[in-house]
Amino acid sequence: MLIYLLKFSACLALFMVFYKLLLEKSSIHNFKRFYLLGALTTALIIPSLTFIEYIEPLVYDSFEMIEPLPTMVITDAVSKEVSIDYASIILWSIYGLGVFIFLLKFSLNLYKIIKRIKNNPKLKSAAFINVLVTNLVTPHTFFSYIFLNKHKFEHAEIPQEVLLHEQTHAKQKHSLDVLILELTHILFWFNPLIYLLKKEVKLNHEFLADRAVLRNGIQPSAYQQLLLAFSSNASEPQLANAINYSSIKKRFTVMKTNTSKPSIWLRSLLVFPLLALMLYSFTERKQIVKAAEVPVQNYISEGVSEAQMKEYNEFIIAFNTTHTINHDAYERIVSIYNLMTEKQKASVEPYPKIPGIDLSKTKAKTPTKEQFESWKNEKEFAIWLDGVHIPNVKLNSYALDDIAHYVGSFAHKNARSERFPQPYQFSLYTKKGFETTYQQSQVKTYRSLSQKYSDAIQIYLKERQTDNSELKLLYERASRLYKSFTKEELKKYKLLPPPPPPAAGKSTNNSSNAKEWDKVKQHLNPSASSKNQTQPMWILLNNKGQFLVDDELGSLETIEAEFKSIANDKRRSKKVNFKHDPKAPKAMVTNLVALIKKYKLENISGDNLLVPPPPPRPEKVKTGNGPNAENYNDYPIPPAIPENATPEQREKMQRAIDEFEHKYKRKVHQIKSENGMTYNMIVNDEEYDPNNSEAYKTKTGFIKINGQAHYFVTIDNKTKYYNRNGFEVSKAGDVISPSQVNASDVIPNQYITKVFSDGKIMTEFKDNIPSRDKKIMDIPSPPKPLSALDFIIDMAKKNAKFYYENKAISSDEAISLLKQHPELNVLAKPTTNEQPLVYLSKEPIRTQQKYQKSKALVSINGKTPINDQLNLTIDDFKSIKLTLETAEVISFKFKVPGKPTEHNKGYTLNDKSKSYLKALSSETVVQFFDIKDSKGFVHPPVVVSIKTN
């Protein structure tokens, strides 16, 4: 943030120096106005720009040897230690206080202007509204409102030049510039350049207004004398454009300036080199390696099977119900979706987006000397080094520089064990351990996935299978992971892309399969042929049910495939070293032992137990559109409920989750990672209110998409859109359902065949149960409309008055006319005396009168206003009458200061308006406006001053 502010200030400073040197005293005032506003906008944007340079990735022309993998230890991530940055809190508090003070000041100024407009008489003149203020000294403008001294205006003591000056401010919307600068000032109140910019913008407004006055034929010398005569130091609201005379000498100088056209062009063009200099100096540059163009891209998916489509839909239903995600199942769902055809994708709901846990992007965090020394306290800290638990005293054998990275957290009482009762658990990493555990984590995952893929291909070819759908899923996942590596990573770790899966539906002989397998195996793992095959196979099983097979993650299926290979290969060792955690799932231990016996292998493990260190806690990661990972204090997500929690612990932890959801209005989802670790996270960061049950009820209505009305149904905040023919469409209006939607599928427990609006069918769904006795729920069912003749007869029974072509007729005449001419237009209007009026006409009947503006002035008690103003006594109001020469006044509005506006019908005051007259006194000003006549015209307002009798 500090770097951004410095860059912003530097850009704005350069713009202001350029303005002061080359533009301020020139006569190109319109250009200067947009330059100053553009300078502010550009200075805000330039520091945030990033120019990206794409670099071609490295593509291997031949397969290279892959180095043997180091030993992999299964471990969980640990949440970062949270430290409080008091300096940052203090600075943000000062900044927030400043924003509050300047926002309060802005609001008060705005309130003063609005109050002044509301509490003083207003007189509209052309496009401007003159606000007459009693004690005003200096005229000023706010948008179209011009504030003038009431006494001087009524006695015509305000020079025309001053009025023209203020009208220019209003016409050119100078208040808009001031408003933008005031809002920017609130955010950057600490920056002195904003004050300078405001001063220059307001001065340029005066230049523009001065030029407008002089272009009306006013002599410069006379105008300058007038400015001096009107000079005042009175303060006016900062949001208004007041006549500002603090820089009157500079204004006089600019009035005499006439910049030549060549000079204007030269000064304007010099802005571009300045802009180029800023773009070069104050923007960021980033290099990104393009996705590698590997053979993967030559493989074209033909879609997924029906079984995989069913698996995908079942996953979505389960997620929407439980909000729980298993990582392995989730990865399969992503691959299934990516392999779908466009038609298949259109028929399903997109899978939820959750962040991946990429440890390779972790930045090393080195400890301080105080932290390192505190870890030696065995009562407070449980310590792991490179994934292995060590006594605290062993840290005496290491120096501070030996620790390249650390993670740790506070362990709640229900998370501690007998072996590790300490309140803090920290994992430390040496440089080698950090590289192995973090930086190479994605590489290990890719190699493990490649091995799993190769095992699956081996089984496919050896067993002469014809369904390659599972191979395609593994291939898609491996390809997706391969594309995530940079050029440097591909070169450093000698990673090769996965080959496309064998074609489906082909069952060749064993010899050809063996040859194809040898090629694939050599491609996936060139170092396999050099591996010492006389060594026993190592299999480790932890308490999460995860297998580690010769330093690679595996499963029962991949282990059985390897057992088959060992049993059929005389060169391979028939010995297996199988160890498991005491708390490992018994079923998986039993199955593995059964496989060892099935393929006649020998388990040489003497102890048969593996006691791994307790899993560290996961690092918090950014999810959805929520807060950044480094600022995760904003969302202290409670831990997930472990499977072995007691009922009391489960109730307590669930209460913590409920309190979090109520406090932060974020839905907590339980996620199970690839390594079996369960934790809570926010998936989409949408605001969620557990108390608002209405938000999860069904809502329906209509929405326009591409100009056409569409029916929508929202259930539990998920909205679907339907077109006129009952097909589901996207927000853009594209059809996404393969066929017309069934009436029973629109809203649960309802059967909707048609949806109506104003008696018209808006959407029609497929009547998918036509044979059964059903109650069709049309929304809403339209009433049967009356014919025009029936309507006339019904209105005659209600004693309505009838008019034909604006002439009164009887009800019998109306019925007779409609029988002879059924095409006649009919309109009914209610009245205050409960006797409706019915109009018949050959031409379409206007339901609303659209009044045209007239310049003709209305007379009041026979007196015609002068300059829209009139003087009347209080007695005149007792029998007041508004008249026009060519029409009759049918309505007008009457406004008394301090009283609500009263709408009067006819040409005289109603009783309520007359009651306001008691509050009138000498010098009070009232208004007559929105004066409408019988011919469809609206007339100018009249301001009336009350005089003594």
Steps between C-alpha positions, in 0.01 A plus 500: 500500500784739586666436162171575323456830687856607419452420131163677496651810661794499257269476197271777628801721579635463144158584356473812720854621412416461130176694555661787692781541243316461168122515541384719790541841332381384157150568370407137427276480803281210381807287434638595842179393670517147357877489546471561876226239548684260268821554697327385819346194331822403322709541817261262677511239222866492390650358825255208488583400140700185434644421155527126443758344270425146396801270462496191284532182711765236454382194309716187507577331171611177664442319825760550771574301813307585812705512818404262783255651746604586856312342786155654546346543845123538526434813700223755523541873457517724807317828548714813513575671828308823531693804622347842570639794303432794735667756271264408218198519732602848623558634146170361372321645801646847430404468135148388590460791740607744227255347251221529758575869575515602134191293416316675784615838371386411147160384629450820702579719197259299287233526770541881518448534126195274497354683800560837330320377188209362701446799730516784247272598213602372158437653162557293188651687208568300184725207599598659833333533839565823686502453877430833671688525831442793735848557646712368213815701420668314214306328220588135453383193310431133575412303186193683355428696821625861503499664843434877485430776748121532523485875547746576220326260262154648563632852448699402190830598668692192385690576178428284197869411480491337846190301408666387178813403694301277738285358222819387326600306811158332499487438125847339484432284811805624690345369822553146368878558491491641853299202625749251350793683658330520840437123501862437398609740773318285759707193402831685455462765770866463596635581152581875450489457121122451521466846657707651215292317240174629652631856495604478134170341389293773670721774354456354153123505557530875551701528175219320314229720652699819430546402137126433460421848632751672269369308197162665557644837399593629845803726504789345699571824687137541607480137605820527702365805684182304571701211645688737727174656612359155587817382676426338833670277749175341612521125521251290311440121508801315355281295269367813325664698221521845663639812336857459621714811495806375691696464170350803328840622369562167327150511351557847361825376341335197341216716359757677283667175388429358157692178434576433132388178332857367441573554868179319597592198284856491630398514867230237446735257325761531775257319731568169318876483576415582863245217507747258340763591762256421781392171344864397474599616850204419722345178367580138582638242257452128534616204295268203468587172337240389247335165553720234347383372165523132572357195324210527747346766281479264203265273692132580443242385753186334370308562820446284806292190560150485648645348818737796540217746432303328777803514732536873430133578574505294819807694618327835438187386686710374792695827517187714495362287784802451727738780386780243540767426239733200480815607315544182294134500399521870422801450268308229315202734460721779359648256247156367405374855443804598291453191280130566439377624165342845489157336486574292809630805688184692416287228663671507842568749776867621508706353780587720802829687473734429790865604525775245459760458770826569313778481756759578231386864503575537872753771578767413753451662841810514715475532881646768719760425762241539777265254331778246447601514867137473621452173308749330734238511778366142499201589722363755253603366158485169317756513216531315170805542275458414131188298590658298785430568868813596695569582866515875560854471632618381159459858373824578687677311221362741239569865427235760419614506135432125469123560520370612158128493578255438783127464552308449821188568696330483835349158576166508678456258790285262298777477237780408742607146584683321778815492297476864397328699777676828411274797409711588191606272215760617248652339192849621403671441169862512391580625151494146365185414693322813376591419141385140535178567693387823338679597180486148354150418625332548161780308328449208737126513447550495123743209515264309728212568264711396201585175676132437574421574134771261380374226733149546366623478139693184589187337640298619199740349249586183688137413569399590142232746620290706254358778724760778536271752678696478827828546312365816344422643845852429626645640179297823529606555861867431425489729195338778705770475763776487238381824345531677836882467504722783380770467238766500770325227701463275196868536426621473860303186589505349149126451489340339194137535388269200536429306179140476378312192622473191274199499272179345629326198350817325383605165643835394350717204583722495806823549310385821329362625833832428666685696235262796534535484879880501478485820293261667743699389804824627350330835426347539846800380701822463301690418819287195579724266300801598706324449833639227724226237482659274762399732786180427698195715444427749783138572591401741778141562617414795727198558727322690222492194274771629261756269343859603432649250253876534444483874577190555282133536597302195395173310540390138535437488125848623404657271764316198362614588147859514626454168686385341172809634327728365777332158498542464122860631488769253615754784524301690764535448874200324658555671836278779632574724798153604620459723809191681623391744767320342799197719422497420129164375364481129580321419176787642291758308705300178453463558124871567456598186695254301287663633181844401628374144557309494169813568294718280724725781619686520831457777756844539661401776744581392853329776695214557254428835667562850372458792743503821295517843658164666570376700203572874520206730448419624149604839370213737441455582135306758303160377386250652254497879510579513871794659682862445406685211662746736668213697654286207608423648842186646344355146474619287798342181365443243778665158462319204343338245728720187509342160439608371842359797694291424807135617505596782739790610276282475190229717658754760614674519160169516313399790726821682398417445131144632550632809680744564215226476235275740694779749564670508157201395285714246313406136445758250632564191285690189608772400252702178494842544334686254283715387792190423708508814714158651585464873552248785471504770234284754317434374146345797320508777764137598430328681786279263694257582779395194705222705664341598169295198405316706237817508290471126444137486398376473143476829312355546150455787260586639160823650368592643160784325315597645161178703506274195548315413822621179668358314800742432788483272803736548797527214750755523783670792325545298176321653203387336177365690196241377247401639160154516341515137382598363844869434427754581771738778389813663636522859626602598146187337354671192346299177517671253734237225545482228230120503498195680637502490881240275664219673690582292807868609505453877523421530873508206744156363591331717238377430147528809281403480134452868419607829655287809434557874526224753430291225343777394258692171503865585575639145534358156421655177635460142385186334640689184591214327688203555264316179586462536875233695688696805606446851620696723265663794679513779247657820635267685509189363330366783280139617545267482204497852350170686452402601149476874433119479478472309829728759657277789382188326633674439835606868523143611416378303804752703709339826381804605297509809277573429132676718242541446127768711336493720817120554472267374774269211397261272684583141598250369240673707230837361611374138482346564156821662370714205615262246343525682166875574530674232713840638396451816710760573771367502858656656810362528855623754758414510873381825657482638852117481512502122436335550160741360237548665162509289183641636175437357152705611201603395151857609572722353773427665836795646691503372858740769619516863393845601380522876539703717268688803628358845434665838550167674559473651849196437715321803647408507868195710587543665159863604569771377262842419660811695403811281473289217648441706818193668646403695814166421674338585831369241743145608417563416133554136597152469647343510153799408283445389142747375236405579140635460146394674180447189281434216746382414848730418792414147616764445773803656669728455799529749784801533732521697826837507686505243780186321371467197271422561133125490438349381169193704397242393243334773295613862501445600867653404833349204684417512872829350612700756298289782651580373849868568428422872452479551878877462521565763230647835587650796320801416279414128495551340160270224367506313170251379241648234270417194285210707360307284247220601263215324324687485166792293630756772575702573815589864572796675673495536879414827674670630815265718709622737773252587775454874554318677780138594430 
